[in-house]
Amino acid sequence: MLFFVIELDEERIEKDGLIDLDGAYKCIDATFAQRDVTLYKTKGAIRFYTRNIDKHDFEYLWMVNSLFKTESWFQYYIKTWRFYDIDDETNEIFEEEDLFEHWVKRPTKP
């Protein structure tokens, strides 16, 4: 199964008071919903998104995630942003990529 794992810095969001935390998650969910990516589960502030529908799962997951590369609020408040390809039967991780490390260019303010 393919996953994108996202965690916003909720503490910083609440402290700064510049954006609404619930609104940020609604924006993320709505962006993913454009290509039928759904919230699979949450673990604290960590959110697991997946698409397990057809042969376009991989490309659509990457497509919707790439939209966040230019969002200043997202770049400023993202804490964890990772891609995982996990075997459905063994839970073995086939591939893992840290998008935070490769894609995030932290602006001074959102």
C-alpha positions as protocol buffer text, in pm:
chain_id: "A"
residue {
  index: 1
  type: MET
  ca { x: 0 y: 0 z: 0 }
}
residue {
  index: 2
  type: LEU
  ca { x: 120 y: 352 z: -76 }
}
residue {
  index: 3
  type: PHE
  ca { x: 111 y: 621 z: 190 }
}
residue {
  index: 4
  type: PHE
  ca { x: 196 y: 983 z: 233 }
}
residue {
  index: 5
  type: VAL
  ca { x: 246 y: 1073 z: 596 }
}
residue {
  index: 6
  type: ILE
  ca { x: 190 y: 1434 z: 696 }
}
residue {
  index: 7
  type: GLU
  ca { x: 230 y: 1600 z: 1032 }
}
residue {
  index: 8
  type: LEU
  ca { x: 182 y: 1972 z: 1078 }
}
residue {
  index: 9
  type: ASP
  ca { x: 355 y: 2158 z: 1359 }
}
residue {
  index: 10
  type: GLU
  ca { x: 32 y: 2209 z: 1550 }
}
residue {
  index: 11
  type: GLU
  ca { x: 205 y: 2377 z: 1842 }
}
residue {
  index: 12
  type: ARG
  ca { x: 358 y: 2641 z: 1615 }
}
residue {
  index: 13
  type: ILE
  ca { x: 29 y: 2694 z: 1432 }
}
residue {
  index: 14
  type: GLU
  ca { x: -156 y: 2753 z: 1759 }
}
residue {
  index: 15
  type: LYS
  ca { x: 121 y: 2977 z: 1893 }
}
residue {
  index: 16
  type: ASP
  ca { x: 146 y: 3194 z: 1579 }
}
residue {
  index: 17
  type: GLY
  ca { x: -230 y: 3223 z: 1531 }
}
residue {
  index: 18
  type: LEU
  ca { x: -182 y: 3304 z: 1160 }
}
residue {
  index: 19
  type: ILE
  ca { x: -384 y: 3014 z: 1019 }
}
residue {
  index: 20
  type: ASP
  ca { x: -663 y: 2795 z: 1151 }
}
residue {
  index: 21
  type: LEU
  ca { x: -546 y: 2441 z: 1230 }
}
residue {
  index: 22
  type: ASP
  ca { x: -877 y: 2278 z: 1134 }
}
residue {
  index: 23
  type: GLY
  ca { x: -882 y: 2487 z: 817 }
}
residue {
  index: 24
  type: ALA
  ca { x: -531 y: 2367 z: 730 }
}
residue {
  index: 25
  type: TYR
  ca { x: -636 y: 2003 z: 760 }
}
residue {
  index: 26
  type: LYS
  ca { x: -954 y: 2071 z: 561 }
}
residue {
  index: 27
  type: CYS
  ca { x: -738 y: 2225 z: 287 }
}
residue {
  index: 28
  type: ILE
  ca { x: -507 y: 1922 z: 284 }
}
residue {
  index: 29
  type: ASP
  ca { x: -802 y: 1680 z: 275 }
}
residue {
  index: 30
  type: ALA
  ca { x: -973 y: 1876 z: -4 }
}
residue {
  index: 31
  type: THR
  ca { x: -655 y: 1885 z: -210 }
}
residue {
  index: 32
  type: PHE
  ca { x: -611 y: 1510 z: -177 }
}
residue {
  index: 33
  type: ALA
  ca { x: -978 y: 1444 z: -250 }
}
residue {
  index: 34
  type: GLN
  ca { x: -928 y: 1588 z: -600 }
}
residue {
  index: 35
  type: ARG
  ca { x: -768 y: 1255 z: -695 }
}
residue {
  index: 36
  type: ASP
  ca { x: -954 y: 1028 z: -451 }
}
residue {
  index: 37
  type: VAL
  ca { x: -676 y: 1022 z: -194 }
}
residue {
  index: 38
  type: THR
  ca { x: -825 y: 953 z: 148 }
}
residue {
  index: 39
  type: LEU
  ca { x: -721 y: 981 z: 507 }
}
residue {
  index: 40
  type: TYR
  ca { x: -638 y: 622 z: 604 }
}
residue {
  index: 41
  type: LYS
  ca { x: -570 y: 680 z: 974 }
}
residue {
  index: 42
  type: THR
  ca { x: -436 y: 928 z: 1225 }
}
residue {
  index: 43
  type: LYS
  ca { x: -188 y: 863 z: 1501 }
}
residue {
  index: 44
  type: GLY
  ca { x: -180 y: 1171 z: 1721 }
}
residue {
  index: 45
  type: ALA
  ca { x: -99 y: 1459 z: 1487 }
}
residue {
  index: 46
  type: ILE
  ca { x: 39 y: 1224 z: 1221 }
}
residue {
  index: 47
  type: ARG
  ca { x: -196 y: 1161 z: 929 }
}
residue {
  index: 48
  type: PHE
  ca { x: -167 y: 873 z: 682 }
}
residue {
  index: 49
  type: TYR
  ca { x: -310 y: 936 z: 335 }
}
residue {
  index: 50
  type: THR
  ca { x: -351 y: 670 z: 68 }
}
residue {
  index: 51
  type: ARG
  ca { x: -514 y: 585 z: -260 }
}
residue {
  index: 52
  type: ASN
  ca { x: -574 y: 217 z: -331 }
}
residue {
  index: 53
  type: ILE
  ca { x: -811 y: 218 z: -627 }
}
residue {
  index: 54
  type: ASP
  ca { x: -642 y: 146 z: -958 }
}
residue {
  index: 55
  type: LYS
  ca { x: -321 y: 159 z: -1160 }
}
residue {
  index: 56
  type: HIS
  ca { x: -304 y: 539 z: -1114 }
}
residue {
  index: 57
  type: ASP
  ca { x: -253 y: 527 z: -736 }
}
residue {
  index: 58
  type: PHE
  ca { x: 119 y: 609 z: -745 }
}
residue {
  index: 59
  type: GLU
  ca { x: 100 y: 895 z: -995 }
}
residue {
  index: 60
  type: TYR
  ca { x: -207 y: 1058 z: -840 }
}
residue {
  index: 61
  type: LEU
  ca { x: -61 y: 1043 z: -490 }
}
residue {
  index: 62
  type: TRP
  ca { x: 253 y: 1220 z: -610 }
}
residue {
  index: 63
  type: MET
  ca { x: 53 y: 1465 z: -819 }
}
residue {
  index: 64
  type: VAL
  ca { x: -155 y: 1595 z: -529 }
}
residue {
  index: 65
  type: ASN
  ca { x: 142 y: 1609 z: -295 }
}
residue {
  index: 66
  type: SER
  ca { x: 340 y: 1815 z: -543 }
}
residue {
  index: 67
  type: LEU
  ca { x: 76 y: 2088 z: -512 }
}
residue {
  index: 68
  type: PHE
  ca { x: 203 y: 2161 z: -161 }
}
residue {
  index: 69
  type: LYS
  ca { x: 558 y: 2238 z: -281 }
}
residue {
  index: 70
  type: THR
  ca { x: 456 y: 2598 z: -349 }
}
residue {
  index: 71
  type: GLU
  ca { x: 220 y: 2662 z: -56 }
}
residue {
  index: 72
  type: SER
  ca { x: 401 y: 2893 z: 186 }
}
residue {
  index: 73
  type: TRP
  ca { x: 180 y: 2809 z: 485 }
}
residue {
  index: 74
  type: PHE
  ca { x: 234 y: 2437 z: 428 }
}
residue {
  index: 75
  type: GLN
  ca { x: 610 y: 2475 z: 383 }
}
residue {
  index: 76
  type: TYR
  ca { x: 630 y: 2683 z: 700 }
}
residue {
  index: 77
  type: TYR
  ca { x: 422 y: 2454 z: 921 }
}
residue {
  index: 78
  type: ILE
  ca { x: 506 y: 2105 z: 791 }
}
residue {
  index: 79
  type: LYS
  ca { x: 684 y: 1888 z: 1047 }
}
residue {
  index: 80
  type: THR
  ca { x: 676 y: 1543 z: 883 }
}
residue {
  index: 81
  type: TRP
  ca { x: 620 y: 1467 z: 516 }
}
residue {
  index: 82
  type: ARG
  ca { x: 711 y: 1116 z: 399 }
}
residue {
  index: 83
  type: PHE
  ca { x: 622 y: 866 z: 128 }
}
residue {
  index: 84
  type: TYR
  ca { x: 600 y: 493 z: 201 }
}
residue {
  index: 85
  type: ASP
  ca { x: 542 y: 190 z: -19 }
}
residue {
  index: 86
  type: ILE
  ca { x: 453 y: -91 z: 223 }
}
residue {
  index: 87
  type: ASP
  ca { x: 378 y: -454 z: 143 }
}
residue {
  index: 88
  type: ASP
  ca { x: 14 y: -528 z: 230 }
}
residue {
  index: 89
  type: GLU
  ca { x: 87 y: -877 z: 364 }
}
residue {
  index: 90
  type: THR
  ca { x: 419 y: -844 z: 546 }
}
residue {
  index: 91
  type: ASN
  ca { x: 418 y: -471 z: 627 }
}
residue {
  index: 92
  type: GLU
  ca { x: 772 y: -459 z: 490 }
}
residue {
  index: 93
  type: ILE
  ca { x: 873 y: -113 z: 367 }
}
residue {
  index: 94
  type: PHE
  ca { x: 973 y: -136 z: 1 }
}
residue {
  index: 95
  type: GLU
  ca { x: 1045 y: 231 z: -46 }
}
residue {
  index: 96
  type: GLU
  ca { x: 1061 y: 533 z: 179 }
}
residue {
  index: 97
  type: GLU
  ca { x: 1130 y: 895 z: 90 }
}
residue {
  index: 98
  type: ASP
  ca { x: 1153 y: 1200 z: 310 }
}
residue {
  index: 99
  type: LEU
  ca { x: 987 y: 1484 z: 120 }
}
residue {
  index: 100
  type: PHE
  ca { x: 1059 y: 1722 z: 405 }
}
residue {
  index: 101
  type: GLU
  ca { x: 1428 y: 1678 z: 335 }
}
residue {
  index: 102
  type: HIS
  ca { x: 1396 y: 1711 z: -44 }
}
residue {
  index: 103
  type: TRP
  ca { x: 1100 y: 1942 z: -106 }
}
residue {
  index: 104
  type: VAL
  ca { x: 1064 y: 2181 z: 187 }
}
residue {
  index: 105
  type: LYS
  ca { x: 1205 y: 2530 z: 148 }
}
residue {
  index: 106
  type: ARG
  ca { x: 1108 y: 2695 z: 473 }
}
residue {
  index: 107
  type: PRO
  ca { x: 983 y: 3054 z: 421 }
}
residue {
  index: 108
  type: THR
  ca { x: 1036 y: 3307 z: 698 }
}
residue {
  index: 109
  type: LYS
  ca { x: 658 y: 3343 z: 745 }
}
residue {
  index: 110
  type: PRO
  ca { x: 357 y: 3194 z: 567 }
}
